[in-house]
Amino acid sequence: MADGHEDGDRRRPSGEPLVCVLSPFIGGPFYGRVLNGTQRGARRTASRLLVVQTLDAASFRIDAHTVPEHLPPVAHDHVEGFVVPVGAVADDYVQELHASGADVVLVGHSLPGITSVRADNAAGVAAAVAHLVAHGHTRIAFAGFRGAPDVAERYDGYRDGLHAAGIVPADDLVYDAPDNLEGGGAVAARAMLAAGLPSTAVVCGTDLNAIGLMRVLRAAGLDVPGDQAVVGFDDIDRAAFEQPGLASVAQPMEEIGATAVELLRERRAAAEGPRTVRVPTTFVPRESCGCPVERPAPGPADADRADRADDARERTFAGARALGRTLAMHYELTMDLLHTPDEDPAALRWMRHTFARAGCLGLWTTGERSVPDPDARTLRVTGTYERSPDGDAAGPVATHPVARRTGVRSFPPRDVIALARDPEDVVLVVPAKVNDSDWGLLTFVGPLQTGVENGRESPYQCTALLTVALDLRHKEEQLRRAALHDPLTGLPNRALFTEQLQRSVARAQHHTHYHFGVLFLDLDGFKEVNDSLGHAVGDEVLVAVAGRISRAVRANDLAARLGGDEFVVLLDGMSSTADATAVAERLSRALLEPLDVGGTTVHVGVSVGIATSERVPGTADDVMRDADAAMYRVKQARAAAALEGLTTRGVGGR
């Protein structure tokens, strides 16, 4: 295997190959340790690491979520291969990815034709069974979630260990757990108690199963290991601190992760066929299996023991400081994202409160948030963030506004990936998605936070907060638009029109060269359409009329619906007041054309009243009254003409 860069230069060379890890979480005893290992493997092989979170932001527990069936092809144009831990994505997707020609290495599970790295689960459990037999146990049970590939192998090792000791496995000593967590162990323990506890020892599929099982047994008044010896698997940090200390099988997850990256790089270099690599496991005896507690011999203080105690105190103090910083960070993030109305959350200035050295946000382009095919969607990169060179989060922040689009396969952009300059830097991509709210993808560049429980990782919490902030801003915009726009036609309503008109009035009062006009439009014959064809057709007519009005005026003019069949147009910045008559003529011609509504041809007319800034008005209401009065004069003139047998349209002014 390649060696090399673990203790080398502190800056990354350019052009390093990029390895993608698909993972539901970046923390926790399994995924966190695997990712620590993949970082080690990336350094050994002079590679960069990109991690794609496969679960939505704010996901908090692997068993509480369905394994995703499909993933957007994040960074597929950039990466050279994929490391896929168990539970990250559905097997069918992994097989499709492999069939497409991508190099894939699996961690903790196996699929036909794909290279995998796994702990030697069976051998580890067989050693645990042999240890229990050496303690004199013959009625040894198994409790675990056998639906998980690794746990199924551990069950096989349990049976192998019994056979090796000359013990026939008994089906009535197998207790299925619904998951790999403490709750699953508790379910198995209650089943054991209901059966009368026929075993004297039990091997659990995971340490968390074992911890939950011991809790239920102790609550029932039983002694561990006196009434039931217990062994777990994983040797998580908690195992040594349980009461009693939990005997376990240690699997070197970091070495497994490192091996996966190294195998991926070797496969590309040597074009090797698929294989499965087993990493050895080790049984770790503790009090729960019946082994005595190790006690230091009496005598002078042991220097090594004192050093270890000092190290433990330093780690505890460092952990407390880190917790304090994290709490402060989340408070500042919450204030920035949820309580700073003038700050656009998409600008990423809030990232200055995080541990990230850099970041990038890609929002789904308009109309694509609900596109069912994630491969077909594009992202609008709203900006990138880079921490100030001195590393001070409170110092100057570089937030670069950009206006570029990119496909999912090319996100994050290469210039953002290149910001991962230090050996411990990882590019992390998290879906900015919570439940049905899907905004895009958020990228963090910096060290991974792997030492926390699943779902507690800061990047995930940040992304969930960002999603909430974007939702709130979107809803505020919707409310603002609803307050200022007509819900049927989408045109501005009376309130917005009056506000804009008042600005034009004020400008005309101060600048004699500035001219504006207002056209007041009232549809003729619309009531007959409503009465004969119904309100649904009438609504379609109003929408069609609004469209024709919008197309007939200039981009800087403002068309609005006042209500009913009344519309107004603000002609902003006319070269002369005569322009208003020309626009009114154009609108009248456009609206006299027949309308095809639901297969029915509909005819409506229009009466247009004109008011201009030729006589500088006092207020917007004055202008509206003048235009309204002019419109009614036109309508009255038309009615008089109709009595004389004339049929003309009318345009009139003040």
Secondary structure as a PSIPRED ss2 file (coil, helix, strand):
# PSIPRED VFORMAT (PSIPRED V4.0)

   1 M C   1.000  0.000  0.000
   2 A C   1.000  0.000  0.000
   3 D C   1.000  0.000  0.000
   4 G C   1.000  0.000  0.000
   5 H H   0.000  1.000  0.000
   6 E H   0.000  1.000  0.000
   7 D H   0.000  1.000  0.000
   8 G C   1.000  0.000  0.000
   9 D C   1.000  0.000  0.000
  10 R C   1.000  0.000  0.000
  11 R C   1.000  0.000  0.000
  12 R C   1.000  0.000  0.000
  13 P C   1.000  0.000  0.000
  14 S C   1.000  0.000  0.000
  15 G C   1.000  0.000  0.000
  16 E C   1.000  0.000  0.000
  17 P C   1.000  0.000  0.000
  18 L E   0.000  0.000  1.000
  19 V E   0.000  0.000  1.000
  20 C E   0.000  0.000  1.000
  21 V E   0.000  0.000  1.000
  22 L E   0.000  0.000  1.000
  23 S E   0.000  0.000  1.000
  24 P C   1.000  0.000  0.000
  25 F C   1.000  0.000  0.000
  26 I C   1.000  0.000  0.000
  27 G C   1.000  0.000  0.000
  28 G H   0.000  1.000  0.000
  29 P H   0.000  1.000  0.000
  30 F H   0.000  1.000  0.000
  31 Y H   0.000  1.000  0.000
  32 G H   0.000  1.000  0.000
  33 R H   0.000  1.000  0.000
  34 V H   0.000  1.000  0.000
  35 L H   0.000  1.000  0.000
  36 N H   0.000  1.000  0.000
  37 G H   0.000  1.000  0.000
  38 T H   0.000  1.000  0.000
  39 Q H   0.000  1.000  0.000
  40 R H   0.000  1.000  0.000
  41 G H   0.000  1.000  0.000
  42 A H   0.000  1.000  0.000
  43 R H   0.000  1.000  0.000
  44 R H   0.000  1.000  0.000
  45 T C   1.000  0.000  0.000
  46 A C   1.000  0.000  0.000
  47 S C   1.000  0.000  0.000
  48 R E   0.000  0.000  1.000
  49 L E   0.000  0.000  1.000
  50 L E   0.000  0.000  1.000
  51 V E   0.000  0.000  1.000
  52 V E   0.000  0.000  1.000
  53 Q E   0.000  0.000  1.000
  54 T C   1.000  0.000  0.000
  55 L C   1.000  0.000  0.000
  56 D C   1.000  0.000  0.000
  57 A C   1.000  0.000  0.000
  58 A C   1.000  0.000  0.000
  59 S C   1.000  0.000  0.000
  60 F C   1.000  0.000  0.000
  61 R C   1.000  0.000  0.000
  62 I H   0.000  1.000  0.000
  63 D H   0.000  1.000  0.000
  64 A H   0.000  1.000  0.000
  65 H C   1.000  0.000  0.000
  66 T C   1.000  0.000  0.000
  67 V C   1.000  0.000  0.000
  68 P C   1.000  0.000  0.000
  69 E C   1.000  0.000  0.000
  70 H C   1.000  0.000  0.000
  71 L C   1.000  0.000  0.000
  72 P C   1.000  0.000  0.000
  73 P C   1.000  0.000  0.000
  74 V C   1.000  0.000  0.000
  75 A C   1.000  0.000  0.000
  76 H C   1.000  0.000  0.000
  77 D C   1.000  0.000  0.000
  78 H C   1.000  0.000  0.000
  79 V C   1.000  0.000  0.000
  80 E C   1.000  0.000  0.000
  81 G E   0.000  0.000  1.000
  82 F E   0.000  0.000  1.000
  83 V E   0.000  0.000  1.000
  84 V E   0.000  0.000  1.000
  85 P E   0.000  0.000  1.000
  86 V C   1.000  0.000  0.000
  87 G C   1.000  0.000  0.000
  88 A C   1.000  0.000  0.000
  89 V C   1.000  0.000  0.000
  90 A C   1.000  0.000  0.000
  91 D H   0.000  1.000  0.000
  92 D H   0.000  1.000  0.000
  93 Y H   0.000  1.000  0.000
  94 V H   0.000  1.000  0.000
  95 Q H   0.000  1.000  0.000
  96 E H   0.000  1.000  0.000
  97 L H   0.000  1.000  0.000
  98 H H   0.000  1.000  0.000
  99 A H   0.000  1.000  0.000
 100 S C   1.000  0.000  0.000
 101 G C   1.000  0.000  0.000
 102 A C   1.000  0.000  0.000
 103 D C   1.000  0.000  0.000
 104 V E   0.000  0.000  1.000
 105 V E   0.000  0.000  1.000
 106 L E   0.000  0.000  1.000
 107 V E   0.000  0.000  1.000
 108 G C   1.000  0.000  0.000
 109 H C   1.000  0.000  0.000
 110 S C   1.000  0.000  0.000
 111 L C   1.000  0.000  0.000
 112 P C   1.000  0.000  0.000
 113 G C   1.000  0.000  0.000
 114 I C   1.000  0.000  0.000
 115 T E   0.000  0.000  1.000
 116 S E   0.000  0.000  1.000
 117 V E   0.000  0.000  1.000
 118 R E   0.000  0.000  1.000
 119 A E   0.000  0.000  1.000
 120 D C   1.000  0.000  0.000
 121 N H   0.000  1.000  0.000
 122 A H   0.000  1.000  0.000
 123 A H   0.000  1.000  0.000
 124 G H   0.000  1.000  0.000
 125 V H   0.000  1.000  0.000
 126 A H   0.000  1.000  0.000
 127 A H   0.000  1.000  0.000
 128 A H   0.000  1.000  0.000
 129 V H   0.000  1.000  0.000
 130 A H   0.000  1.000  0.000
 131 H H   0.000  1.000  0.000
 132 L H   0.000  1.000  0.000
 133 V H   0.000  1.000  0.000
 134 A H   0.000  1.000  0.000
 135 H C   1.000  0.000  0.000
 136 G C   1.000  0.000  0.000
 137 H C   1.000  0.000  0.000
 138 T C   1.000  0.000  0.000
 139 R C   1.000  0.000  0.000
 140 I E   0.000  0.000  1.000
 141 A E   0.000  0.000  1.000
 142 F E   0.000  0.000  1.000
 143 A E   0.000  0.000  1.000
 144 G E   0.000  0.000  1.000
 145 F C   1.000  0.000  0.000
 146 R C   1.000  0.000  0.000
 147 G C   1.000  0.000  0.000
 148 A C   1.000  0.000  0.000
 149 P H   0.000  1.000  0.000
 150 D H   0.000  1.000  0.000
 151 V H   0.000  1.000  0.000
 152 A H   0.000  1.000  0.000
 153 E H   0.000  1.000  0.000
 154 R H   0.000  1.000  0.000
 155 Y H   0.000  1.000  0.000
 156 D H   0.000  1.000  0.000
 157 G H   0.000  1.000  0.000
 158 Y H   0.000  1.000  0.000
 159 R H   0.000  1.000  0.000
 160 D H   0.000  1.000  0.000
 161 G H   0.000  1.000  0.000
 162 L H   0.000  1.000  0.000
 163 H H   0.000  1.000  0.000
 164 A H   0.000  1.000  0.000
 165 A C   1.000  0.000  0.000
 166 G C   1.000  0.000  0.000
 167 I C   1.000  0.000  0.000
 168 V C   1.000  0.000  0.000
 169 P C   1.000  0.000  0.000
 170 A C   1.000  0.000  0.000
 171 D H   0.000  1.000  0.000
 172 D H   0.000  1.000  0.000
 173 L H   0.000  1.000  0.000
 174 V E   0.000  0.000  1.000
 175 Y E   0.000  0.000  1.000
 176 D E   0.000  0.000  1.000
 177 A C   1.000  0.000  0.000
 178 P C   1.000  0.000  0.000
 179 D C   1.000  0.000  0.000
 180 N C   1.000  0.000  0.000
 181 L C   1.000  0.000  0.000
 182 E H   0.000  1.000  0.000
 183 G H   0.000  1.000  0.000
 184 G H   0.000  1.000  0.000
 185 G H   0.000  1.000  0.000
 186 A H   0.000  1.000  0.000
 187 V H   0.000  1.000  0.000
 188 A H   0.000  1.000  0.000
 189 A H   0.000  1.000  0.000
 190 R H   0.000  1.000  0.000
 191 A H   0.000  1.000  0.000
 192 M H   0.000  1.000  0.000
 193 L H   0.000  1.000  0.000
 194 A H   0.000  1.000  0.000
 195 A C   1.000  0.000  0.000
 196 G C   1.000  0.000  0.000
 197 L C   1.000  0.000  0.000
 198 P C   1.000  0.000  0.000
 199 S C   1.000  0.000  0.000
 200 T C   1.000  0.000  0.000
 201 A E   0.000  0.000  1.000
 202 V E   0.000  0.000  1.000
 203 V E   0.000  0.000  1.000
 204 C E   0.000  0.000  1.000
 205 G C   1.000  0.000  0.000
 206 T C   1.000  0.000  0.000
 207 D H   0.000  1.000  0.000
 208 L H   0.000  1.000  0.000
 209 N H   0.000  1.000  0.000
 210 A H   0.000  1.000  0.000
 211 I H   0.000  1.000  0.000
 212 G H   0.000  1.000  0.000
 213 L H   0.000  1.000  0.000
 214 M H   0.000  1.000  0.000
 215 R H   0.000  1.000  0.000
 216 V H   0.000  1.000  0.000
 217 L H   0.000  1.000  0.000
 218 R H   0.000  1.000  0.000
 219 A H   0.000  1.000  0.000
 220 A C   1.000  0.000  0.000
 221 G C   1.000  0.000  0.000
 222 L C   1.000  0.000  0.000
 223 D C   1.000  0.000  0.000
 224 V C   1.000  0.000  0.000
 225 P C   1.000  0.000  0.000
 226 G C   1.000  0.000  0.000
 227 D C   1.000  0.000  0.000
 228 Q C   1.000  0.000  0.000
 229 A E   0.000  0.000  1.000
 230 V E   0.000  0.000  1.000
 231 V E   0.000  0.000  1.000
 232 G C   1.000  0.000  0.000
 233 F C   1.000  0.000  0.000
 234 D E   0.000  0.000  1.000
 235 D C   1.000  0.000  0.000
 236 I C   1.000  0.000  0.000
 237 D H   0.000  1.000  0.000
 238 R H   0.000  1.000  0.000
 239 A H   0.000  1.000  0.000
 240 A H   0.000  1.000  0.000
 241 F H   0.000  1.000  0.000
 242 E C   1.000  0.000  0.000
 243 Q C   1.000  0.000  0.000
 244 P C   1.000  0.000  0.000
 245 G C   1.000  0.000  0.000
 246 L C   1.000  0.000  0.000
 247 A E   0.000  0.000  1.000
 248 S E   0.000  0.000  1.000
 249 V E   0.000  0.000  1.000
 250 A E   0.000  0.000  1.000
 251 Q C   1.000  0.000  0.000
 252 P C   1.000  0.000  0.000
 253 M H   0.000  1.000  0.000
 254 E H   0.000  1.000  0.000
 255 E H   0.000  1.000  0.000
 256 I H   0.000  1.000  0.000
 257 G H   0.000  1.000  0.000
 258 A H   0.000  1.000  0.000
 259 T H   0.000  1.000  0.000
 260 A H   0.000  1.000  0.000
 261 V H   0.000  1.000  0.000
 262 E H   0.000  1.000  0.000
 263 L H   0.000  1.000  0.000
 264 L H   0.000  1.000  0.000
 265 R H   0.000  1.000  0.000
 266 E H   0.000  1.000  0.000
 267 R H   0.000  1.000  0.000
 268 R H   0.000  1.000  0.000
 269 A H   0.000  1.000  0.000
 270 A H   0.000  1.000  0.000
 271 A C   1.000  0.000  0.000
 272 E C   1.000  0.000  0.000
 273 G C   1.000  0.000  0.000
 274 P C   1.000  0.000  0.000
 275 R C   1.000  0.000  0.000
 276 T E   0.000  0.000  1.000
 277 V E   0.000  0.000  1.000
 278 R E   0.000  0.000  1.000
 279 V E   0.000  0.000  1.000
 280 P C   1.000  0.000  0.000
 281 T C   1.000  0.000  0.000
 282 T E   0.000  0.000  1.000
 283 F E   0.000  0.000  1.000
 284 V E   0.000  0.000  1.000
 285 P C   1.000  0.000  0.000
 286 R C   1.000  0.000  0.000
 287 E H   0.000  1.000  0.000
 288 S H   0.000  1.000  0.000
 289 C H   0.000  1.000  0.000
 290 G C   1.000  0.000  0.000
 291 C C   1.000  0.000  0.000
 292 P C   1.000  0.000  0.000
 293 V C   1.000  0.000  0.000
 294 E C   1.000  0.000  0.000
 295 R C   1.000  0.000  0.000
 296 P C   1.000  0.000  0.000
 297 A C   1.000  0.000  0.000
 298 P C   1.000  0.000  0.000
 299 G C   1.000  0.000  0.000
 300 P C   1.000  0.000  0.000
 301 A C   1.000  0.000  0.000
 302 D C   1.000  0.000  0.000
 303 A H   0.000  1.000  0.000
 304 D H   0.000  1.000  0.000
 305 R H   0.000  1.000  0.000
 306 A H   0.000  1.000  0.000
 307 D H   0.000  1.000  0.000
 308 R H   0.000  1.000  0.000
 309 A H   0.000  1.000  0.000
 310 D H   0.000  1.000  0.000
 311 D H   0.000  1.000  0.000
 312 A H   0.000  1.000  0.000
 313 R H   0.000  1.000  0.000
 314 E H   0.000  1.000  0.000
 315 R H   0.000  1.000  0.000
 316 T H   0.000  1.000  0.000
 317 F H   0.000  1.000  0.000
 318 A H   0.000  1.000  0.000
 319 G H   0.000  1.000  0.000
 320 A H   0.000  1.000  0.000
 321 R H   0.000  1.000  0.000
 322 A H   0.000  1.000  0.000
 323 L H   0.000  1.000  0.000
 324 G H   0.000  1.000  0.000
 325 R H   0.000  1.000  0.000
 326 T H   0.000  1.000  0.000
 327 L H   0.000  1.000  0.000
 328 A H   0.000  1.000  0.000
 329 M H   0.000  1.000  0.000
 330 H H   0.000  1.000  0.000
 331 Y H   0.000  1.000  0.000
 332 E H   0.000  1.000  0.000
 333 L H   0.000  1.000  0.000
 334 T H   0.000  1.000  0.000
 335 M H   0.000  1.000  0.000
 336 D H   0.000  1.000  0.000
 337 L H   0.000  1.000  0.000
 338 L H   0.000  1.000  0.000
 339 H C   1.000  0.000  0.000
 340 T C   1.000  0.000  0.000
 341 P C   1.000  0.000  0.000
 342 D C   1.000  0.000  0.000
 343 E C   1.000  0.000  0.000
 344 D C   1.000  0.000  0.000
 345 P H   0.000  1.000  0.000
 346 A H   0.000  1.000  0.000
 347 A H   0.000  1.000  0.000
 348 L C   1.000  0.000  0.000
 349 R H   0.000  1.000  0.000
 350 W H   0.000  1.000  0.000
 351 M H   0.000  1.000  0.000
 352 R H   0.000  1.000  0.000
 353 H H   0.000  1.000  0.000
 354 T C   1.000  0.000  0.000
 355 F C   1.000  0.000  0.000
 356 A C   1.000  0.000  0.000
 357 R C   1.000  0.000  0.000
 358 A E   0.000  0.000  1.000
 359 G E   0.000  0.000  1.000
 360 C E   0.000  0.000  1.000
 361 L E   0.000  0.000  1.000
 362 G E   0.000  0.000  1.000
 363 L E   0.000  0.000  1.000
 364 W E   0.000  0.000  1.000
 365 T C   1.000  0.000  0.000
 366 T C   1.000  0.000  0.000
 367 G C   1.000  0.000  0.000
 368 E C   1.000  0.000  0.000
 369 R C   1.000  0.000  0.000
 370 S C   1.000  0.000  0.000
 371 V C   1.000  0.000  0.000
 372 P C   1.000  0.000  0.000
 373 D C   1.000  0.000  0.000
 374 P H   0.000  1.000  0.000
 375 D H   0.000  1.000  0.000
 376 A H   0.000  1.000  0.000
 377 R C   1.000  0.000  0.000
 378 T E   0.000  0.000  1.000
 379 L E   0.000  0.000  1.000
 380 R E   0.000  0.000  1.000
 381 V E   0.000  0.000  1.000
 382 T E   0.000  0.000  1.000
 383 G E   0.000  0.000  1.000
 384 T E   0.000  0.000  1.000
 385 Y E   0.000  0.000  1.000
 386 E E   0.000  0.000  1.000
 387 R C   1.000  0.000  0.000
 388 S C   1.000  0.000  0.000
 389 P C   1.000  0.000  0.000
 390 D C   1.000  0.000  0.000
 391 G C   1.000  0.000  0.000
 392 D C   1.000  0.000  0.000
 393 A C   1.000  0.000  0.000
 394 A C   1.000  0.000  0.000
 395 G C   1.000  0.000  0.000
 396 P C   1.000  0.000  0.000
 397 V C   1.000  0.000  0.000
 398 A E   0.000  0.000  1.000
 399 T E   0.000  0.000  1.000
 400 H E   0.000  0.000  1.000
 401 P E   0.000  0.000  1.000
 402 V E   0.000  0.000  1.000
 403 A E   0.000  0.000  1.000
 404 R E   0.000  0.000  1.000
 405 R E   0.000  0.000  1.000
 406 T E   0.000  0.000  1.000
 407 G E   0.000  0.000  1.000
 408 V H   0.000  1.000  0.000
 409 R H   0.000  1.000  0.000
 410 S H   0.000  1.000  0.000
 411 F C   1.000  0.000  0.000
 412 P C   1.000  0.000  0.000
 413 P C   1.000  0.000  0.000
 414 R H   0.000  1.000  0.000
 415 D H   0.000  1.000  0.000
 416 V H   0.000  1.000  0.000
 417 I H   0.000  1.000  0.000
 418 A C   1.000  0.000  0.000
 419 L C   1.000  0.000  0.000
 420 A C   1.000  0.000  0.000
 421 R C   1.000  0.000  0.000
 422 D C   1.000  0.000  0.000
 423 P C   1.000  0.000  0.000
 424 E C   1.000  0.000  0.000
 425 D C   1.000  0.000  0.000
 426 V E   0.000  0.000  1.000
 427 V E   0.000  0.000  1.000
 428 L E   0.000  0.000  1.000
 429 V E   0.000  0.000  1.000
 430 V E   0.000  0.000  1.000
 431 P E   0.000  0.000  1.000
 432 A E   0.000  0.000  1.000
 433 K E   0.000  0.000  1.000
 434 V E   0.000  0.000  1.000
 435 N C   1.000  0.000  0.000
 436 D C   1.000  0.000  0.000
 437 S E   0.000  0.000  1.000
 438 D E   0.000  0.000  1.000
 439 W E   0.000  0.000  1.000
 440 G E   0.000  0.000  1.000
 441 L E   0.000  0.000  1.000
 442 L E   0.000  0.000  1.000
 443 T E   0.000  0.000  1.000
 444 F E   0.000  0.000  1.000
 445 V E   0.000  0.000  1.000
 446 G E   0.000  0.000  1.000
 447 P C   1.000  0.000  0.000
 448 L C   1.000  0.000  0.000
 449 Q C   1.000  0.000  0.000
 450 T C   1.000  0.000  0.000
 451 G C   1.000  0.000  0.000
 452 V C   1.000  0.000  0.000
 453 E C   1.000  0.000  0.000
 454 N C   1.000  0.000  0.000
 455 G C   1.000  0.000  0.000
 456 R C   1.000  0.000  0.000
 457 E C   1.000  0.000  0.000
 458 S H   0.000  1.000  0.000
 459 P H   0.000  1.000  0.000
 460 Y H   0.000  1.000  0.000
 461 Q H   0.000  1.000  0.000
 462 C H   0.000  1.000  0.000
 463 T H   0.000  1.000  0.000
 464 A H   0.000  1.000  0.000
 465 L H   0.000  1.000  0.000
 466 L H   0.000  1.000  0.000
 467 T H   0.000  1.000  0.000
 468 V H   0.000  1.000  0.000
 469 A H   0.000  1.000  0.000
 470 L H   0.000  1.000  0.000
 471 D H   0.000  1.000  0.000
 472 L H   0.000  1.000  0.000
 473 R H   0.000  1.000  0.000
 474 H H   0.000  1.000  0.000
 475 K H   0.000  1.000  0.000
 476 E H   0.000  1.000  0.000
 477 E H   0.000  1.000  0.000
 478 Q H   0.000  1.000  0.000
 479 L H   0.000  1.000  0.000
 480 R H   0.000  1.000  0.000
 481 R H   0.000  1.000  0.000
 482 A H   0.000  1.000  0.000
 483 A H   0.000  1.000  0.000
 484 L H   0.000  1.000  0.000
 485 H E   0.000  0.000  1.000
 486 D C   1.000  0.000  0.000
 487 P C   1.000  0.000  0.000
 488 L C   1.000  0.000  0.000
 489 T C   1.000  0.000  0.000
 490 G C   1.000  0.000  0.000
 491 L C   1.000  0.000  0.000
 492 P E   0.000  0.000  1.000
 493 N C   1.000  0.000  0.000
 494 R H   0.000  1.000  0.000
 495 A H   0.000  1.000  0.000
 496 L H   0.000  1.000  0.000
 497 F H   0.000  1.000  0.000
 498 T H   0.000  1.000  0.000
 499 E H   0.000  1.000  0.000
 500 Q H   0.000  1.000  0.000
 501 L H   0.000  1.000  0.000
 502 Q H   0.000  1.000  0.000
 503 R H   0.000  1.000  0.000
 504 S H   0.000  1.000  0.000
 505 V H   0.000  1.000  0.000
 506 A H   0.000  1.000  0.000
 507 R H   0.000  1.000  0.000
 508 A H   0.000  1.000  0.000
 509 Q H   0.000  1.000  0.000
 510 H H   0.000  1.000  0.000
 511 H C   1.000  0.000  0.000
 512 T C   1.000  0.000  0.000
 513 H C   1.000  0.000  0.000
 514 Y C   1.000  0.000  0.000
 515 H C   1.000  0.000  0.000
 516 F E   0.000  0.000  1.000
 517 G E   0.000  0.000  1.000
 518 V E   0.000  0.000  1.000
 519 L E   0.000  0.000  1.000
 520 F E   0.000  0.000  1.000
 521 L E   0.000  0.000  1.000
 522 D E   0.000  0.000  1.000
 523 L E   0.000  0.000  1.000
 524 D E   0.000  0.000  1.000
 525 G C   1.000  0.000  0.000
 526 F H   0.000  1.000  0.000
 527 K H   0.000  1.000  0.000
 528 E H   0.000  1.000  0.000
 529 V H   0.000  1.000  0.000
 530 N H   0.000  1.000  0.000
 531 D H   0.000  1.000  0.000
 532 S H   0.000  1.000  0.000
 533 L H   0.000  1.000  0.000
 534 G C   1.000  0.000  0.000
 535 H H   0.000  1.000  0.000
 536 A H   0.000  1.000  0.000
 537 V H   0.000  1.000  0.000
 538 G H   0.000  1.000  0.000
 539 D H   0.000  1.000  0.000
 540 E H   0.000  1.000  0.000
 541 V H   0.000  1.000  0.000
 542 L H   0.000  1.000  0.000
 543 V H   0.000  1.000  0.000
 544 A H   0.000  1.000  0.000
 545 V H   0.000  1.000  0.000
 546 A H   0.000  1.000  0.000
 547 G H   0.000  1.000  0.000
 548 R H   0.000  1.000  0.000
 549 I H   0.000  1.000  0.000
 550 S H   0.000  1.000  0.000
 551 R H   0.000  1.000  0.000
 552 A H   0.000  1.000  0.000
 553 V C   1.000  0.000  0.000
 554 R C   1.000  0.000  0.000
 555 A C   1.000  0.000  0.000
 556 N C   1.000  0.000  0.000
 557 D C   1.000  0.000  0.000
 558 L E   0.000  0.000  1.000
 559 A E   0.000  0.000  1.000
 560 A E   0.000  0.000  1.000
 561 R E   0.000  0.000  1.000
 562 L E   0.000  0.000  1.000
 563 G E   0.000  0.000  1.000
 564 G C   1.000  0.000  0.000
 565 D C   1.000  0.000  0.000
 566 E E   0.000  0.000  1.000
 567 F E   0.000  0.000  1.000
 568 V E   0.000  0.000  1.000
 569 V E   0.000  0.000  1.000
 570 L E   0.000  0.000  1.000
 571 L E   0.000  0.000  1.000
 572 D E   0.000  0.000  1.000
 573 G C   1.000  0.000  0.000
 574 M C   1.000  0.000  0.000
 575 S C   1.000  0.000  0.000
 576 S C   1.000  0.000  0.000
 577 T C   1.000  0.000  0.000
 578 A H   0.000  1.000  0.000
 579 D H   0.000  1.000  0.000
 580 A H   0.000  1.000  0.000
 581 T H   0.000  1.000  0.000
 582 A H   0.000  1.000  0.000
 583 V H   0.000  1.000  0.000
 584 A H   0.000  1.000  0.000
 585 E H   0.000  1.000  0.000
 586 R H   0.000  1.000  0.000
 587 L H   0.000  1.000  0.000
 588 S H   0.000  1.000  0.000
 589 R H   0.000  1.000  0.000
 590 A H   0.000  1.000  0.000
 591 L H   0.000  1.000  0.000
 592 L H   0.000  1.000  0.000
 593 E C   1.000  0.000  0.000
 594 P C   1.000  0.000  0.000
 595 L E   0.000  0.000  1.000
 596 D E   0.000  0.000  1.000
 597 V E   0.000  0.000  1.000
 598 G C   1.000  0.000  0.000
 599 G C   1.000  0.000  0.000
 600 T E   0.000  0.000  1.000
 601 T E   0.000  0.000  1.000
 602 V E   0.000  0.000  1.000
 603 H C   1.000  0.000  0.000
 604 V C   1.000  0.000  0.000
 605 G E   0.000  0.000  1.000
 606 V E   0.000  0.000  1.000
 607 S E   0.000  0.000  1.000
 608 V E   0.000  0.000  1.000
 609 G E   0.000  0.000  1.000
 610 I E   0.000  0.000  1.000
 611 A E   0.000  0.000  1.000
 612 T E   0.000  0.000  1.000
 613 S C   1.000  0.000  0.000
 614 E C   1.000  0.000  0.000
 615 R C   1.000  0.000  0.000
 616 V C   1.000  0.000  0.000
 617 P C   1.000  0.000  0.000
 618 G C   1.000  0.000  0.000
 619 T C   1.000  0.000  0.000
 620 A H   0.000  1.000  0.000
 621 D H   0.000  1.000  0.000
 622 D H   0.000  1.000  0.000
 623 V H   0.000  1.000  0.000
 624 M H   0.000  1.000  0.000
 625 R H   0.000  1.000  0.000
 626 D H   0.000  1.000  0.000
 627 A H   0.000  1.000  0.000
 628 D H   0.000  1.000  0.000
 629 A H   0.000  1.000  0.000
 630 A H   0.000  1.000  0.000
 631 M H   0.000  1.000  0.000
 632 Y H   0.000  1.000  0.000
 633 R H   0.000  1.000  0.000
 634 V H   0.000  1.000  0.000
 635 K H   0.000  1.000  0.000
 636 Q H   0.000  1.000  0.000
 637 A H   0.000  1.000  0.000
 638 R H   0.000  1.000  0.000
 639 A H   0.000  1.000  0.000
 640 A H   0.000  1.000  0.000
 641 A H   0.000  1.000  0.000
 642 A H   0.000  1.000  0.000
 643 L H   0.000  1.000  0.000
 644 E C   1.000  0.000  0.000
 645 G C   1.000  0.000  0.000
 646 L C   1.000  0.000  0.000
 647 T C   1.000  0.000  0.000
 648 T C   1.000  0.000  0.000
 649 R C   1.000  0.000  0.000
 650 G E   0.000  0.000  1.000
 651 V E   0.000  0.000  1.000
 652 G E   0.000  0.000  1.000
 653 G E   0.000  0.000  1.000
 654 R C   1.000  0.000  0.000
